[in-house]
Amino acid sequence: MRLEGKTAFVTGGCGGIGRAICARFAREGAKVIAADLAAWDDAPEGVRVVSYDVTSEDAARDGMARIDEHWGGLDVLVNAAGIEIEKTIEDTSLEEWRRSFAVNVDGMFLTSKYALPLLRKSDGASVINFGSYDGFIADPGLAAYCATKGAVHALTKAMACDHGPEGIRVNAVCPGYVDTPMLQSFFEGDGSGGGGGTIETLKQAVRDVHPTKTYGTPDDVANLVLWLASDEARYASGQLWVLDGGLSAQVQQMKL
């Protein structure tokens, strides 16, 4: 098992992608803390669910202190918590803008800041941040979300440079369309261009714009995160790993 004996902390661990990551980590032998404001009543063996607000500095400080007390260190940190606001900047309130950055960027900063002393104790620590292909190119009506993911990409590279000499690798996973509740919400909103349709009515259209003719699943993302967390990825750091079925590799063709 690739994570045997390792301890992992996953923010957003009760979300669609977060659950897949936590479950996969547990199957690979890790002790996993799924940190989230949401609940997970049937979490698998090896996954401990804790209430955690990524925007709270006290939560970050206290949470890492408890991990240090119980397990003596941390080997893997996954910053997967995130929110999406489906608006242009004109329609986005300052409160909504700040909330987006509080969860998607400040939360990553706070959790990583207080995790670093624990990660230094590990023999090969790995941090995996969650960016997005929307940090490279933009979907319509997701201005604040795109801005936060651009910030995550830059922060990931800075962390990798600063903490690589301490034995801490830092990478970002940048998913495209993945079948999660967040994707469901996006397709039901106006930003998708779907006219308020549901994910069921738009599934084929989404597949068709991908070179692979499909979109991703949470397990697809968990597979990449597992590799980055493992010692197999010992030489991988400071990179933005795009996982989007080739979507961002192509020129978007005109529909005649």
N, C-alpha and C positions, 0 to 999 in steps of 0.2 A: 504493500500500500504506500502510495507516494507521499502521504502526509502523516505517516505513523509518528506519534509522539509530539506532534506540533499542536500549538494552540492558535486558533484563528478568531478574529473579531470582525463581524460583518455588519455594517450599518445598512439599514434598509433590508435587513435579513428576513423580514416577513413578507416582502413584496414578491412579485412574480419572478424576477431574475434572482433576487436575494435568496428566495427559498431554494431554487435550483442549485445555487452555489453552496448554501449551507448543507443541503442533503448530500451533494457530491463530496464535499470536504469530509463529512462524517463517514461516508462509505470508504473514503481513502485513509481513515484512521485518525483524523484530527479531532481534538476537542474544540467544539464550535460554539461561539456566543452569537446568537442572532439578536442584534440590537435594533429595536424599532419601537415606534409608538403604536403600531398595529399589533394585533394578537395572532398567534399561531397555535391553536389548541391541540393539533395532532402532529406536532413537531417530531421528527424521527429520533431514534436513539442516538445519543451523541451530540444533539443540538440543544443548547440551553437558551431559552428565550428570555430577554431582559428588556424592560421598558427603558427607552433611551431617546432623548431629544437632542438631535445633532446641533441645534442652534444654541444649546446651553453650555457655557464654559464649565459650570459646576458639574454638569452631567459627565462631561468629558474627563474632568479631573478625577471625580469620584469613581467613575467607571473603571478607569485604568488603575486606580489605587486598589480596587477590589480584585482586579485580575492579577495584579502583582502579589497581593496577599494570598490568593488562593492557588495560583499557578506559577508565580515567581518570574513571569516574563510573558512575552508575546512573540510569535513567529510570523504570523500573517495578518495583515490588516487589509480589509476590503471596504473601500468607501463607496458604497452603492446607493445610499439614500439620495433621493432626488424628487423634484416636483417639476411640473410642466404647466405653464400658463399660456393659453392659446389666444394671443392678442398681438397686434402691432404695437409699436411704442406709443403711438398716438392714443390708443385705447387702454394702455397699461397705466395704472395708477402708480404713484411713487411707493405706496405701501406694497403693492404687488411686486414691483421691481425689487424692492429691498427684501421681500420675503423669498423671492427666487434666489437671490444671492446668499441670503442667510442659510437656506437649506443646502443648495447645490455647491456653494463655494466656502462660506464661513464654516459650515459643518465639517467639511473635509479638512479645512485648516485646523479647527479645534481638536477634532479626533486625532489627527496625525500629530499635532503638537504634543499632546499628552501621552500618545502611544510611543513616541520616539525613545524615551528612556527604557521602556520595556523591550522594544525592538532591538536595541543595542546589545541586549543580553543574549540574543538569539545567535545561533551559528548558521547564519544565512537567512536573514529576514527579508520579507517581500511585502511591499505595499502595492495594491492594485486600486487605482482610482477609476471612477467611471466618467469618461467623457462621452462623446457622441459624434457620429458623422456630421451632426448639425454644428459641431465646432469647426468644421472645414467648409461646408456648404450649408445653405439655409433652406429649411422648409418655410412656406408662407405662414404668417401668423404666429410665429414662435420666437419673436425678437428677444425677449428676456432669456428664454431657455438657451437660444443660440449663444447669447453673450456669456452666460454662465459657463457653458461648455468650452468656449474659447479660453476662458480664465482657467478652467481645470487643466486644459492641455498645457498651458504655460507653467502653471504651478507644478505639474507633474515633472516637467523637465528640470525646473529649479530644484525640486526636492531630490531628484536623482543625482544632480551635480553636487548638492550640499552634503548628502548623506551616503552616497556611494562609498566614500573612503571609510565609513563606519561599518561597512558590511551590510548596508540596507539597500536593496534594489527597489526602484519605484517605476512603475509603468502605468499606462492608462489603457483601458479597453474602451473602444469607441463603436458601440453597436449602431446598426441602422434600424430597419423595421424589425421588431421582435414581437411575437404574439404574447402580449402582456395586457393587464388592465389599463396601463397607460396608453397603449396603442388603441385599445377599444375606445377610451375617452377621446383620443385625438380624432378618430374617424367619426365619432358622433358629434364633434364640434364643427364649427364653420371653417376653422383653419385648414382642414384637410381638403377643402374643395369638393367634398362629397355631398354637399347639400344636406347635411344632417343624417346621412345614411349610416348604416351600421357596418361593423367590420365584416359581417357575413356578405353583404351586398357588394363590398369593395375588395374582398379577398383576391379575386381573379385579377382585378386591375392592378393591385399591388404586386402580385406575382409577375405580371407581364412587364413591369418596368425594370425588373431585375434581370441581369444576364443569366443568373441561375434559375430564373422563373419560380422563385419561392422567396419567402421571407424567413427570418430566423425564429428559433424557439429558445426559451430560457436555458434548456440543456445545451444548446449550441454555445451559448455564452459561458456557461459553467465549465464547459470543456476547456476553453481558452484560459479562463481564470485559474482553473486547476493547474494547468501547465505553468503559468506565470508564478503561481504560489509555490510550486515544487522546486526541488533542487535541480531538476532537468533544465530549468531556465536560468541557471546561475550566471550566464553571460548576457542576459537580456535586461536592460535597464534604460530608462529615459526615453522609451518609445511609446508611440501612440498606435495601438494595434486596432486597426479598422476591421470590423466584422460586419459586412453589409451585403454579402452575396454579389459583390462586384458593382453595386449600385453607383458608388461615387467614382468608379473607374471609367465610366462611359460618358460619351457626349450624348446629351438628351436630344433625340431626334424629333424633328417637327412631325406632327400628325397631319397629314394632308387628306 
